[in-house]
Amino acid sequence: MIVPTLKATDYIYPLREGGSLPAVFRAEDDQLYVMKFHGAGQGPKALIADWLGGEIARLLGLQVPHQLFLELDPVIGRNEGDPEIQDLLHASAGVNLGMAFIPEAVAYTPLSKHQPDPLTASLIVWLDAFIRNIDRTVRNVNMLIQAEQLWLIDHGAGLYFHHRRWEDPAIEAQKPFPMVKDHVLLKQANELAEADQYAHEALDEQHLRELVYALPEVWLSHESSFGDPEAARKAYHDYLMIRLEGSKDFVREAGDARAQL
């Protein structure tokens, strides 16, 4: 899997509503992208989760902004007056995560006119249980609506366990995800079994391997649980495969949580 790496050419403005202070940049292809910074508080691991979560969502047929890698020279933002953002730009020199900017999009709410159909809602719940994404709640929906299209954004809170030591992917992959009970779409997700079947048809070992091996080596070098980037790649791949093979457990967990609503 070859992922484009583009040079950022113009700093446009920060998105201050994001906890990690992402920003809009123009790249060398003259398109606008939201850049997520490896120098932000959660570091490169948040970018790893964001990349993997977004691309797995895409394989499931869900709408996700196009993702690529953006090369940042911090001199681009030299006119930014906020010293916190200046520090962030300098700390993030090199390869960062970029995703296509979606203009005129508004945040999804449970009261939005456009609502996902039951299978789409079930697939989104399945995805977030699969990657153990704690950020798709009423407080932080991480979904946008543009022209009646629902877009998923910001999967950086997935795989949250990798912010501590996790030497055994099998142990992590088999852990429950009780926070699925707070998922903003859980009530609408009444086709979880169908979503599970669909996901097994859409995902396989080769797909997941390609996504993991597309990750920039420099991001993986910060994964201190393993000796080198290659070992880290194997751990992420093994985690995802074991999690996929045992999906009936987290699907049952989601179904039980839904029954309690």
C-alpha positions in Angstrom: 0.0 0.0 0.0 1.6 3.3 -1.1 0.4 6.3 0.8 1.2 9.8 -0.7 3.4 12.1 1.3 2.9 15.7 0.4 4.7 18.8 1.6 2.6 21.4 3.5 3.1 24.7 1.8 0.8 27.1 3.6 -0.4 27.3 7.2 -4.1 28.5 7.1 -5.5 28.4 10.6 -5.8 26.3 13.8 -8.9 24.3 14.7 -9.1 25.3 18.3 -12.0 23.1 19.1 -9.8 20.0 18.8 -8.0 19.0 22.0 -4.8 18.3 20.1 -4.9 21.7 18.2 -5.0 20.4 14.6 -4.7 23.0 11.9 -5.7 23.5 8.3 -2.9 23.6 5.8 -2.5 23.9 2.0 -0.3 21.2 0.5 1.8 21.1 -2.7 -1.2 19.7 -4.6 -3.1 23.0 -3.8 -5.7 21.1 -1.7 -6.6 21.9 1.9 -5.9 19.3 4.6 -6.4 19.1 8.4 -3.0 18.2 9.9 -2.8 16.2 13.1 0.6 16.8 14.8 3.0 14.1 16.1 4.2 16.7 18.6 0.8 17.1 20.2 0.2 15.9 23.8 -0.6 12.2 22.9 2.3 12.0 20.5 2.6 9.8 17.4 0.5 7.0 19.0 -2.6 9.2 18.5 -1.7 9.4 14.8 -1.2 5.7 14.6 -4.7 5.1 16.0 -6.2 7.9 13.8 -4.7 6.4 10.6 -5.7 2.8 11.4 -9.2 3.7 12.6 -9.9 5.9 9.6 -8.6 3.4 7.1 -10.5 0.5 8.7 -13.6 2.6 8.6 -13.0 3.2 4.9 -12.7 -0.6 4.3 -16.0 -1.0 6.0 -17.6 1.4 3.5 -18.0 4.3 5.9 -17.3 7.9 4.9 -13.9 9.1 6.0 -11.9 12.0 4.7 -9.0 11.0 2.5 -5.9 10.4 4.6 -2.2 10.9 3.7 1.0 12.0 5.2 2.1 15.6 5.4 5.6 16.8 5.7 5.9 19.9 7.9 8.6 22.5 7.9 7.7 24.6 11.0 8.9 27.8 9.3 5.6 27.7 7.5 3.7 28.9 10.6 6.2 31.6 11.6 3.5 34.3 11.6 1.2 32.4 14.0 1.0 34.7 17.1 0.0 32.0 19.6 3.2 30.7 21.3 1.5 27.4 22.2 0.9 26.7 18.5 4.4 27.9 17.6 5.8 25.4 20.0 3.5 22.7 18.6 4.6 23.4 15.0 8.3 23.2 16.0 7.8 20.0 17.9 6.0 18.5 14.9 8.7 19.0 12.2 8.7 16.0 9.8 5.9 13.6 9.0 2.4 14.2 10.3 -1.1 12.9 9.5 -3.2 14.8 7.0 -6.9 14.4 6.1 -8.9 16.2 3.5 -10.6 19.3 4.8 -14.4 19.0 4.6 -15.9 22.5 4.0 -19.2 23.6 5.4 -19.6 20.6 7.6 -21.4 20.7 10.9 -21.1 18.4 13.9 -23.6 15.5 14.0 -25.9 15.4 17.0 -28.7 12.9 17.9 -31.1 15.6 16.9 -29.6 16.1 13.4 -32.0 15.8 10.5 -29.7 13.3 8.8 -29.4 10.1 10.7 -27.5 6.9 9.7 -29.6 3.9 8.8 -29.5 0.9 11.3 -26.7 -1.0 9.4 -24.5 2.1 9.1 -25.0 2.9 12.8 -24.2 -0.8 13.6 -21.0 -0.7 11.5 -19.9 2.5 13.3 -20.5 0.9 16.7 -18.7 -2.3 15.5 -15.7 -0.2 14.3 -15.4 1.6 17.6 -15.7 -1.6 19.6 -13.1 -3.2 17.4 -10.5 -0.4 17.9 -11.8 0.4 21.4 -12.5 4.0 20.5 -13.6 5.9 23.6 -14.5 9.1 21.6 -17.8 8.6 19.9 -20.1 9.8 22.7 -22.7 12.5 23.1 -20.0 14.7 24.5 -17.6 14.1 21.7 -19.3 12.6 18.6 -16.4 13.0 16.1 -18.9 12.9 13.2 -19.7 15.6 10.7 -22.5 16.1 8.3 -22.0 17.7 4.9 -24.7 17.7 2.3 -26.6 14.9 4.1 -23.4 12.8 4.2 -22.2 11.5 7.5 -18.4 11.6 7.9 -16.3 9.9 10.6 -13.3 11.9 11.9 -10.7 11.7 14.6 -10.0 8.1 15.7 -7.0 9.1 17.7 -8.6 7.9 21.0 -8.8 4.4 19.7 -6.2 1.8 20.7 -5.9 3.7 23.9 -4.1 0.9 25.6 -0.9 1.6 23.6 -0.3 4.7 25.7 1.1 2.3 28.3 3.2 -0.8 28.0 1.4 -3.6 26.1 3.8 -6.4 25.5 1.2 -9.1 24.7 -1.2 -8.2 21.8 -3.3 -11.3 22.5 -4.1 -10.2 26.0 -5.0 -6.7 24.9 -7.1 -8.0 22.0 -9.3 -10.1 24.2 -10.1 -7.5 26.8 -13.7 -6.2 27.0 -14.8 -2.7 26.0 -17.4 -1.6 28.6 -17.3 2.0 27.3 -19.3 0.9 24.3 -22.4 1.6 26.5 -21.7 5.3 26.0 -21.6 5.2 22.2 -23.8 7.9 20.6 -25.2 5.5 18.0 -25.7 2.5 20.2 -29.5 2.9 20.4 -29.8 2.9 16.6 -27.4 0.0 16.1 -30.0 -2.8 15.9 -28.1 -4.8 13.2 -24.9 -5.7 15.0 -24.9 -9.3 13.9 -25.3 -8.1 10.3 -22.5 -5.6 10.8 -20.2 -8.3 12.2 -20.8 -10.5 9.1 -20.2 -7.5 6.8 -17.0 -6.6 8.6 -15.6 -10.1 8.2 -16.3 -9.9 4.5 -14.7 -6.5 4.2 -11.6 -7.1 6.4 -8.9 -9.7 6.1 -5.3 -10.4 7.1 -3.9 -8.8 3.9 -6.0 -5.6 4.3 -4.9 -5.1 7.9 -1.3 -5.9 7.2 -1.2 -3.3 4.5 -2.6 -0.6 6.8 -0.1 -1.4 9.5 2.9 -1.6 7.2 1.9 1.8 5.7 2.6 3.5 9.0 5.7 5.8 8.9 8.6 4.2 10.7 9.3 7.4 12.6 5.9 7.1 14.4 6.6 3.5 15.4 10.0 4.4 16.8 8.2 6.0 19.8 6.5 2.7 20.6 8.6 1.8 23.7 6.8 -1.5 24.4 8.8 -3.1 21.6 12.4 -3.2 20.5 12.0 -1.7 17.1 9.5 -0.5 14.5 9.2 -3.9 12.9 8.3 -5.5 16.2 5.7 -2.7 16.8 4.2 -3.3 13.4 3.8 -7.0 14.2 2.2 -6.2 17.5 -0.4 -3.9 15.9 -1.1 -6.4 13.2 -1.5 -9.3 15.7 -3.8 -7.2 17.9 -6.1 -6.4 15.0 -6.2 -9.9 13.7 -6.9 -11.5 17.1 -9.6 -8.8 17.8 -11.2 -9.5 14.4 -11.2 -13.3 15.0 -12.9 -12.8 18.4 -15.3 -10.1 17.3 -18.4 -12.1 18.5 -17.3 -11.2 22.1 -17.4 -7.4 21.6 -20.5 -7.7 19.4 -22.2 -9.5 22.3 -20.9 -6.9 24.7 -22.4 -4.1 22.6 -25.7 -6.0 22.2 -25.9 -6.4 26.0 -25.2 -2.7 26.5 -27.8 -1.8 24.0 -30.4 -4.0 25.8 -29.9 -1.9 28.9 -30.8 1.4 27.2 
